[in-house]
Amino acid sequence: MNLLAVVKPEYVSVKEKLSSKADALRRIAELAKQSAVLAEVDPELIYDTLRDREKIGSTGFGNGIAIPHCRFAGITDFVVGVLTLANGIDFDSVDGKPVRIVAFIVGPESETPRHLKLLSSLSIALSSAPTRAAILAAATPESLIQALGDDTDGRVEPEQQVERRLFQIVVQDESIFERLLEVFEGIDGASVTVIESRNSGSYLARLPLFASLLSDASSGFNRIIIATVGRAISNEAVRRIESVTGPLDERDDVLVVVQDIHYAAGGLSV
């Protein structure tokens, strides 16, 4: 998804001096309210909805980044922006680090797939340390947006031709599963599903011959991500996967198989 097309200067503010998560959420509400999309929505309601989302679980996902987001019935488009903070604030992040970059999304309740793609695209773009450094150094909204858009991870365009490839990724490392799923949710035109599976050891453990060597309880985490991706961006998808896993040849807990598809039609809902 092309972030340059959705993040607007009027929803961007740089080097803000805020002291708390609540301050950041209120500032987001003020910025978002400038959009005609939210003309009928009270800024206090935007703040309350963002705060209620944070009660479900912090959107501070590490490395000084947070992506608060919320949805409303009756609005027709997305409002996407970014705040940078002069000093880090406590955001209850998963890694405990203070947050200095706060991207936000306010969107229609009915647009779940696009909301997910925006979240994934922002997450992937902001996972790049050089991109984060450039964003924090930006002195204007325009230069911040350019820094965000300069990271190609965040702006893969949809494939225009019908030819697709099938990706099957078997994941046995739970710690990277969600990040690998984000890789495909952030690609326009991709259809993605997940199959819960078992390691072969969990089946072998039931056979008398292997009973003394294996136990069903030790089978561990095992998921299969299946996705179709436009052929022209399949190499980019592999590069994204390895940005999460490191060199695949050095892993024994991730298997990636890519196949040409002779025929594919339809898609999958989230």
N, C-alpha and C positions, 0 to 999 in steps of 0.2 A: 504494500500500500504506500502510495506517494505521500509522505508526511508534509512535504512542501505545499501540497494542495489543500491540506486540512487545517494546519496550524496557522492562525492569522495573527498579524502584529498587534491588533487591538486586544488580544487575549494573552499577551505576553508581557511580563514585567521582569526587569533584571535588577539584581543586587538589592532586593528588598530587605529591610531591617524588621524582622518579625521575631517574636520570642517564644511562640508555642504552636502546636498543631492547630489549636482552635483559631489562632490568628491567621494561619495559612489557609484554613478552610473558609474563613470569612473573606479573605482577600480573593480567593478563587470565586466565591459567590459574586463579589463586586465586578470582577473582570468578565465573568460569564454573562452577567446580567446586561452587559453592553450589547449583546447580540439580539437582533430582532427575533430570533428563534425563541428567546425566553421572555419576550415582551409581556406575556401574561402570567409569568411566574415570579412570585415574590422572592427577593434575594434571601430573606430569612428562611424561606422554605428550601432554597438551594443549599444553604448552610446546614439546616437541620437534616436534609437527606444525605448530604455528604458525611455528616457526623454519624448518622445511623448506620451508614455503610461501614464506617470505621469500627463500629461496635461488633460487627460480624467478624472482623479480622483486619489488622493493619494493612494498608496498601503500601507501606514502606517495605520494599522487598530487598533492600541491601545496597551496599556501595554508595550510600548517600542519596538514594533515589526513592521517591514515592510517586504513585500514580493514583490519587483519589479519583473516584468516578461514581456517577449516579445516573439514574434514568427517571424520565417523567412520561406519563401518558399524555397524549395530545400535542406533543411537539413534533416537528417534522424533520429536523436535521440535527447534526452533532455540533457541539461547541468544544473545541480542543485548544488548549493553551499550555503555557509553561511559566513557572516562577523560578527565578534563582534567588538564593538567599545569601546575604552578606556574611551571616554566621549560621552554622548548622543548628537545627532545632531537633528536639526529641520527637520522634514520630512513632514510637513503639515499633521500630523496624525489627525485622527478623534477626538481623545481625547486631542489633543494639547501637549501631552507628548513627550519629546525627545526620539529618537530611539537609542537603543544600540545593537539590534540584527537585521541584515538584511539578510534574506534568499532570494535567487533569482532562477528564472527558465528562461532558454532560450530554446525554443522548436520549433518543426516543425509546420508550419501553418496548416497542414492537420490533426494534432492530438489533436483536441479540447477535446474529452472525457478524454484522459489521462492527458492533461494539467490541466483540472478541478480537477481530482483526486489528482494530485500532490499538487495543491494549497490548496485543502481541507485538505489533510493529513498534510501538513506543518502547516496550520492554527490551526488544532486541536492539534497537538503535542505542538506547541508554546503557546497554551492557558493555559498550565499547568505551574503554578508558580514554582514548584520544578524543572521542566525541564528547564525553563528559567534561574533559578539560577545556575543550573549545567552547562549550556552552557556558561554563562558569566564567570564562574570560570575556564573553560577549558583553559589549557595552550598550547595545541597542537591541530592541526586539527583532529587527531585521537581520542583524548579524547572528543572533541566537538561532533564528529559524534556518539560516543558511548553514550554520554549524550542525544542526540536527539533520538537515537534508543531505549534508555531505557524506553521511554514513550510508553506504549502499545497502547495509543490512536492513535498514528501516524503510526502504522504498523500492522493493521489487515490483515491477509492473506485471499485470496479468498477461498471460500468453495469448496471443491473438489467433494462433492456429489451433486446430482441434487435436493435433497429435499430443498424446500424453504419455507419461511414464508412471509405472506403479512402484511405489516405495513400500517396502516391508522392513520395519525396524524392530527387532526383538531386543527388549531392554530388561536387564537384570539388576541394574543399579537404580534404586528408587530415588536417590538424591538428584539424578539428572533427568528423570522421566518427564516432569512438568516442563522443563526447559526445552526438551526435544519436541514435546507436543506443541509448544509455542512456535517453534520453527515453522511448522506447517500451518498453524492457525494464522500466522502473519503473512502468508502468501496468497494473494488474490487468485481465485480460480481453483484453489486446491480443495479437494474433498477428503475429509479425514475421519477415521473411526479408530477405536481402540478395542482390542480383544484381550480379555483377561485369560491367562493361560498358566500352565504349570511347567516347571522344569522336568526333564525326563527322569530325574532322580526320584521325583515324587511317585512316579508310576513303577519304576524299578524296585522301589522300596517295598512294594506290595508282593513282589515275587519272592518265594522262599530262598532262591539262590542268592539274592542280593540283600536279604533282610538284615544280616549282621553287619553290612557295610554302609547301608543308607537308611535314613529315617524320613518319613513323610514330612515331619515337622521342619526338616532342614532344607526343604525345597526352595524357600525364599521367594523374593519378589520376581514376577515374570509378567511382562506386558508386551503386546505386539501393536505397534502403530502402523496402520495401513492408510496410505494416502495416494491420491493421483495428483500429479503435478505437470504443468505444461513442459513439453520436451525442452524448449529453449532455456528454461530456467532450472532444469534438473541438476546441472553442475553447481549452480549457485546453492541449491538445496543441500547438496552433499557438503559444500564448503561450510554452510551454516551448521550442519550436524557436527562437523569436526571442530567448529568453534566452541561447541559445548563439550564434546567428548575428548578432544585431543585427537592425535592420529589413530584412526580406527584399527590399523594393523597392530597397535599396541594394546588393544582392549580384548578381554576375554569375557566381557559382560554386556557387550553391545554387538549386534549383528545387523548390517545394513545390506539389503538386497534391492537392486533396481532393475526393472524389466520394462522392455517396450510393450506397449499395449496395441493390439491390432484393432480393437474396437472398444469404445467406452462411451456411454451416454448417461445422462442424468446426473444427479448430485446427491449430497447428503446434508440434512439439516443438523444443527448443533444440538 
